Amino acid sequence: MGFTIGGIREMRSGSRRRGRTTECTAVAEYTGLWGWDVVPGARASGGRCSCGDPRCAAPGAHPLDFCPEVPAGATVDDATKAWAEVPGAAVLLPVGRGFDIIDVAEPAGSRALVRLERMGLPLGPVLATPTGRAHFFVAPGAAAELPELLYRMGWDDADLDLHGLGPGAHVTAPPSDLAGLGPVRWLRAPSLDTAAPPPQARLLLGTLAYICHRSMPPP
């Protein structure tokens, strides 16, 4: 019973079964509908990481090295089999393959999202984390291009709270929690017209940069 990765016990067997069903359905949707790879990830409880390493540098916020990823196109049966090996694992999405991430503070991201939708600009999915960040899904390569794009738009010296996540990074996806701090949720859920392909970063970067700048505290 309980949380079996690394021996942490945090859930009753009934809730574990319900959670596993929800996670398997989400993984099958991410791989089958949106074409994303999915990686089983660690979770945290009481400050301890389920990987079992007492010196873990990122408790509950990293892939489980011993678990194979579930590739894009995997079926519900594939997802169920993968999660049966690691019940309770978090659902992580590798960045830099089907999408990159523009990471901003959630208040600024929420305001920018409203403005972008009113403007009718193409948008991809947007995640909100319990740490107060908003993750905008954009086309691969955006993280590497971000400094040049900000320079061209005149925002390179503004010290904005705006960052790119690219290859090697992972984001936690619903229905999982992040580092034991709370669940990740969608500000803008993936759909048939938003998930693939994600928009080019330049199409929304100007608005994001402007809102982030407006959200900065006065000097």
Buried (B, 14 or more C-beta within 10 A) or exposed (E): EBBBBBEBEBBEEEEBEEBBEBBBBBBBBBBBEBBBBBBBBBBBBEEBBBBEEEEBEEBBBBBBEEBEBBEBEBEBEBBBEBBEBBBBBBBBBBBBEBBBBBBBBBEBBBBBBEBBEEEEEEBBBBBBBBEEBBBBBBBBBBBEBBEEBBEEBEBBEBEBBBEBBBEEBBBBBBBBBBBBBEEBEEBBEBEEEBBBBBBBBBBBBBBBBBBBBEBEEEE
